[in-house]
């Protein structure tokens, strides 16, 4: 298993980690791993909720019809034009 040494950790953060490890009857390493894992789990849960919201929004928007090639080309050209306009606006 790979090692991950933490360098230059602020003293207050180290003390908080020590305190949390003692509260949970874990070593410092176990506490750090647990907190890292929970932070990624929370991030995954947020993304899952966002994706679920998008799916719900798409399903509740009604019946869809596929774009015809000409409509797709017009949409693509509009997107390119908007991107060019933003680029020139930033340069100005």
C-alpha positions as CSV (number, residue, x, y, z in Angstrom):
1,X,0.0,0.0,0.0
2,X,1.4,3.5,-0.9
3,X,2.6,5.8,1.8
4,X,1.5,9.5,2.0
5,X,3.7,11.5,4.4
6,X,2.1,14.8,5.3
7,X,4.6,17.7,5.6
8,X,4.3,21.2,7.0
9,X,0.9,20.5,8.6
10,X,-0.3,23.5,10.7
11,X,0.0,22.8,14.4
12,X,-3.7,23.5,15.1
13,X,-4.8,21.1,12.4
14,X,-2.4,18.4,13.8
15,X,-3.9,19.0,17.3
16,X,-7.4,18.6,15.9
17,X,-6.5,15.4,14.1
18,X,-4.9,14.1,17.4
19,X,-8.0,15.0,19.3
20,X,-10.4,13.4,16.8
21,X,-8.2,10.2,16.6
22,X,-8.4,9.9,20.4
23,X,-12.2,10.4,20.4
24,X,-12.7,7.7,17.8
25,X,-10.0,5.4,19.3
26,X,-8.0,5.5,16.2
27,X,-4.4,6.1,15.3
28,X,-3.5,9.4,13.6
29,X,-3.1,7.5,10.3
30,X,-6.5,5.8,10.7
31,X,-8.2,9.1,11.5
32,X,-6.6,10.8,8.5
33,X,-7.7,8.0,6.2
34,X,-11.2,7.9,7.6
35,X,-11.6,11.7,7.1
36,X,-10.2,11.6,3.5
37,X,-12.5,8.7,2.7
38,X,-15.5,10.5,4.1
39,X,-14.7,13.7,2.2
40,X,-14.6,11.8,-1.1
41,X,-17.8,10.0,-0.2
42,X,-19.5,13.3,0.5
43,X,-18.2,14.6,-2.9
44,X,-19.6,11.5,-4.7
45,X,-23.0,11.9,-2.9
46,X,-23.2,15.6,-4.1
47,X,-22.4,14.6,-7.7
48,X,-24.9,11.7,-7.5
49,X,-27.6,14.1,-6.3
50,X,-26.7,16.6,-9.0
51,X,-26.9,13.9,-11.7
52,X,-30.2,12.7,-10.3
53,X,-31.5,16.2,-10.5
54,X,-30.4,16.5,-14.1
55,X,-32.1,13.2,-15.0
56,X,-35.3,14.2,-13.2
57,X,-35.2,17.6,-15.0
58,X,-34.7,15.9,-18.4
59,X,-37.5,13.4,-17.8
60,X,-40.0,16.0,-16.6
61,X,-39.2,18.3,-19.6
62,X,-41.5,16.3,-21.8
63,X,-41.1,14.3,-25.0
64,X,-38.0,14.8,-26.9
65,X,-37.3,14.7,-30.6
66,X,-34.0,14.1,-32.2
67,X,-32.3,17.0,-33.9
68,X,-32.1,16.9,-37.6
69,X,-28.6,17.3,-39.1
70,X,-29.4,20.9,-40.2
71,X,-30.6,21.8,-36.7
72,X,-27.5,20.3,-35.2
73,X,-25.3,22.2,-37.6
74,X,-27.1,25.5,-36.7
75,X,-26.8,24.8,-33.0
76,X,-23.1,24.0,-33.4
77,X,-22.5,27.2,-35.4
78,X,-24.3,29.2,-32.7
79,X,-22.1,27.7,-30.0
80,X,-18.9,28.5,-32.0
81,X,-20.1,32.1,-32.6
82,X,-20.8,32.6,-28.8
83,X,-17.4,31.2,-27.9
84,X,-15.7,33.6,-30.4
85,X,-17.7,36.5,-29.0
86,X,-16.6,35.7,-25.5
87,X,-13.0,35.4,-26.5
88,X,-13.1,38.8,-28.3
89,X,-14.9,40.4,-25.3
90,X,-12.2,39.1,-22.9
91,X,-9.5,40.4,-25.1
92,X,-11.1,43.9,-25.2
